[in-house]
Amino acid sequence: MTSARAVPSGAPARLALSTAAIVGFLGCAPALPTFSGARTTPEGRTDLGLGMASRVPTGDLAPTEGSLDLAAPAGIAPAAFARIGLNHDWDLGLVAAGPSGRLELRTHTRLSTYIRVHGGVSAFGGYASTPLDLSNTHGEGWRAGVLVPVVVTFDVLSILEAWVGVRLGAERAEGMLSSSYGGAPTSAWGLRGGGVLGFALGFRRVHLLAELGVDGEWWQGESNMLRFERAGVALTPAVALRVRF
C-alpha cells in the first residue's frame, strides 16, 4: 500500500518567488531579517511571508552620511520571503527587504521532539542608494555579501514557535556620490556579527512572525580619496505573516 505525498502546485511556488522578487525593488533600507521559524519548510510545501523590516544603526553608525549612508543606511522597507522544501531536512529560499535580495540554503537537525538546530548559508545583493538630503548629495551603486545564521528553535504543537541564535556576515558596497560639486567614486566593506531572537504564533498553516536582530558592525571605506572607519550596533526589527501552501 502506498501513501500519497503532497506536492506543491506550480502556482504557489511561482507566486512566492515573484512576490519576494518584487519586494526587492521597493523601499530603501537594506535590512537583513532572518525569519527563521521553528523548522525548515517541509518537503512538498511552500512558505510565503509578507511584512516589514527596519534597519536602525546606533553608535558611530548613526547618523549615517555620505559614503556610510550609501553602504549602510537607516530606514524601513517592505519585506517578503519564499521557501520551498527540497526534502525532509533542506529548503531553498529567497528573502527580500527593500532593494536587496538574499538567496539561502538551510538545513536542520532535530535534538528532541520540540527542539531543532538550524544552519545554512546565504548570499545577498542589490541596489544601493542614498536619499536626497539638504546638501543635495545623492549616491547610488550596488551591494553584495554573505550571511551565515545558526539558530536553536523551539516548536510547541506548531502553535508557538521561537528561535534564538547567532549570525555572521560580510558585505561590500560600491557606487558614486554626486553633488553640485561633481561626482566621487565610493567604496566600503563591512563585517557583522550578532544574534537574533524571534517568535511565531498561529495555527496550522498561518503564523505571525516577529523578530529582532542585533548586530555589531564594522565598516571601512573611501570616498573622493578620503578614508573612513566606523563601528557600532545595528538593530533589525521585523514582522511578517507566513502562509504555508
C-alpha positions, -999 to +999 in steps of 0.1 A: +000+000+000+015+034-010+008+067+007+001+099-012+025+128-006+015+164-011+034+180-039+032+218-042+014+230-073+035+254-095+012+283-087+021+288-050+058+284-057+057+309-086+037+334-065+061+331-036+092+337-057+076+365-077+064+383-046+098+382-029+115+394-061+091+424-065+097+435-029+134+437-038+126+467-059+107+486-032+119+505-001+153+519+006+167+502+037+189+470+031+176+453+063+187+416+069+158+398+086+162+361+093+125+350+095+138+316+106+107+299+120+110+267+140+119+244+112+128+242+075+099+242+051+086+206+048+091+186+017+063+192-008+054+226+008+059+263+000+062+291+026+053+326+016+058+356+040+049+393+037+058+420+062+081+448+071+118+451+082+138+480+095+174+489+100+183+511+130+220+519+132+234+532+165+267+545+179+291+557+153+269+542+126+243+569+132+236+593+119+249+580+086+261+603+059+280+603+026+298+570+020+284+552+050+248+563+041+253+545+007+267+513+023+246+510+055+216+534+056+188+535+082+152+531+073+122+508+070+112+487+040+087+461+029+099+425+033+090+391+018+103+356+018+096+325-001+109+290+008+104+256-009+110+223+009+136+203-010+134+172+012+129+163+049+159+183+061+167+210+034+149+240+020+157+267-006+146+303+000+146+339-013+144+367+012+139+403+001+139+435+021+138+468+003+163+469-026+182+438-015+175+401-021+191+371-004+193+335-017+196+309+011+200+272+016+191+258+050+191+226+069+181+214+104+189+187+129+163+175+154+176+174+190+142+164+206+105+165+200+104+203+204+140+215+197+160+217+165+192+234+153+190+253+121+220+262+100+226+275+065+245+299+042+231+327+021+243+353-004+227+386-010+230+416-033+211+445-046+208+482-054+224+508-031+213+544-029+211+574-006+181+598-002+185+633-015+195+654+016+197+691+023+232+693+008+218+679-025+242+649-022+230+617-037+246+583-043+238+551-060+256+518-067+254+481-057+260+459-027+268+422-022+276+400+007+271+367+027+253+359+058+256+327+079+229+322+106+228+293+132+198+292+155+182+269+181+145+266+175+115+256+197+082+243+183+051+237+205+025+218+185+030+242+156+012+269+175+040+286+192+075+288+177+106+305+189+142+308+177+174+323+191+209+322+176+239+339+161+248+352+127+280+363+109+284+382+077+304+404+054+294+430+028+308+451+000+293+482-015+304+504-043+289+534-061+291+571-069+282+601-047+270+631-067+266+667-057+267+702-071+305+699-069+306+668-091+309+631-085+331+610-063+336+572-065+328+555-032+335+520-019+331+504+015+332+470+031+320+458+064+319+428+088+289+420+111+283+396+139+254+393+164+223+375+174+186+371+166+156+364+187+122+356+172+087+342+179+058+330+158+022+324+169-005+309+148-025+277+139-019+251+112-006+270+081-009+307+091+015+323+116+025+358+126+063+362+130+082+388+149+119+390+155+148+413+165+183+411+151+212+428+170+245+430+151+278+446+158+291+462+126+325+475+115+328+495+083+358+508+064+357+527+031+369+555+009+352+584-010+369+611-030+403+599-016+390+604+020+390+572+042+366+565+069+361+538+096+330+533+117+318+508+142+285+504+161+254+483+167+226+479+142+191+467+152+169+448+127+132+446+140+110+427+116+074+413+114+057+391+088+027+370+081+036+335+069+013+312+050+023+276+042+008+261+010 
